[in-house]
Amino acid sequence: MKDGCTHVDMHHHDLWLAADPSRVVLRPFVIISNPRSTAYGVVTRAERIARAVMEMSAPEVREQLEHVDADFFGRHWQTHAIFMERFEQMRHLLGDLKSVDGDSAKLIGAYFSHEYSYAAAAIMNPSMVPHPDQSGCHNGSVKFVMSLRTVGEGHISSISFREGVASDSGHFSLWPEPQFAIAATADPHSGQGGPVTVRRHESAPLSGNVIFPITPAQANGLEDLRLVRFTEEDGSQPYYGTYTAYSGREVSCEMMTTDRFSSFDLTPMRGAAAKHKGLALFPRRINGKYAAIGRLDSESLFYLESHDRFDWNDGRMIMAPKYPWELVQLGNCGSPIELDEGWLLLTHGVGAMRQYAIGAALLDRHDPAKVLARSDKPFLAPINESREGYVPNVVYSCGGMRVGDSLLIPYAIADSSVKFVTIKSKDLIASLR
């Protein structure tokens, strides 16, 4: 807590996740050039490289593969399988790679791959939901999945995950990460008039898979995933998540859909609210419609409804900037959490010196467009070591999780790293005005 914050009893956990340049994946190395005159005729640079490998003798190919293995084999999982996948992608692009033996195919794949440190710059903006597999949990413990925005070279944002377990006593732990990480792969023909579908490598746990941008609209990043475990009217519980797709010039809102974090549909959203960052779904339908908290004016919070969860237009303003800590703009910090008292919505506010802080609001359980109480001061704000980082003076979350009568809230510090806090729901509600 710092001066200017509401006093709420909180347990700040010691765990601190920071940027880690040792976390690397193999990714496609894209070589683009116009055809030009070469020893192989008028061809592109990619064609020249592939044909040069195809002209190597078998011993030469094996020697070059051994060099690659010596440098990289111990740093990645299923290296040769990934090289073969990359070769098949290049075969599709180049068109005439027909009679190529296995070693030559792997070497061609290696020339069109590179190592990428996906979390070298930052780990930030987490959200947390109950795990689809709750087997073995007892005495109020809950397994969880946490999404993270990981940032690497070129400030490209990707989505990674961690898994763990939390108890209603306030303790939690993260399961160890595997030594190797693998980039999720896109289905070859997805995205043609529909969603892009990406699949994780089942040989690695969820925390060893990374989802990278696929489409031009996502080219510079998948940002700030707000996950929610949704209960549909038929009792099924898919996971939905809204995130910002950033092309490098424009932002748009997209929807992730998954059942068990094995395959993921990434679908563009429509409507006025989809042009703004930070839309968060309620975990069930309200009066038969999908509902969300989002923005339509870049500074206030609106209650929004949709028939299909992809089209979001008109809404009712429910909260405008009011108090000094949120005077620049308001936003949500993840999906509303249903309690006996109502819907608890974590919020972020931007105040003087562009300082981001976290507060909350309580919405009516039957009419969530009605605000019952809200934070006149934040309960979590930058202080001391949490002030410094890539973007100083920022604390931010994309969603906490209810564990018994407490909330476990992961939050980002200075767009650089992630810490955790546990707070009793009743204490937070009591602090609202």
Secondary structure as UniProt FT lines:
FT   TURN            3..4
FT   STRAND          10..12
FT   TURN            21..22
FT   STRAND          24..28
FT   STRAND          36..38
FT   TURN            39..40
FT   STRAND          41..43
FT   HELIX           45..54
FT   HELIX           58..72
FT   HELIX           73..75
FT   HELIX           79..94
FT   HELIX           102..111
FT   STRAND          113..117
FT   TURN            118..119
FT   STRAND          122..130
FT   TURN            135..136
FT   TURN            139..140
FT   STRAND          142..151
FT   HELIX           153..155
FT   STRAND          157..166
FT   TURN            168..169
FT   STRAND          172..174
FT   STRAND          182..183
FT   STRAND          185..186
FT   TURN            188..191
FT   STRAND          196..199
FT   TURN            202..203
FT   HELIX           206..208
FT   STRAND          209..211
FT   HELIX           216..218
FT   TURN            219..220
FT   STRAND          221..229
FT   TURN            233..234
FT   STRAND          239..246
FT   STRAND          251..258
FT   STRAND          263..268
FT   HELIX           272..275
FT   STRAND          280..281
FT   TURN            287..288
FT   STRAND          289..294
FT   STRAND          301..306
FT   STRAND          315..319
FT   HELIX           324..326
FT   STRAND          329..332
FT   STRAND          337..339
FT   TURN            340..341
FT   STRAND          342..350
FT   HELIX           352..354
FT   STRAND          356..363
FT   TURN            368..369
FT   STRAND          371..374
FT   HELIX           384..386
FT   STRAND          394..396
FT   STRAND          401..403
FT   TURN            404..405
FT   STRAND          406..413
FT   TURN            414..416
FT   STRAND          417..424
FT   HELIX           425..430
//
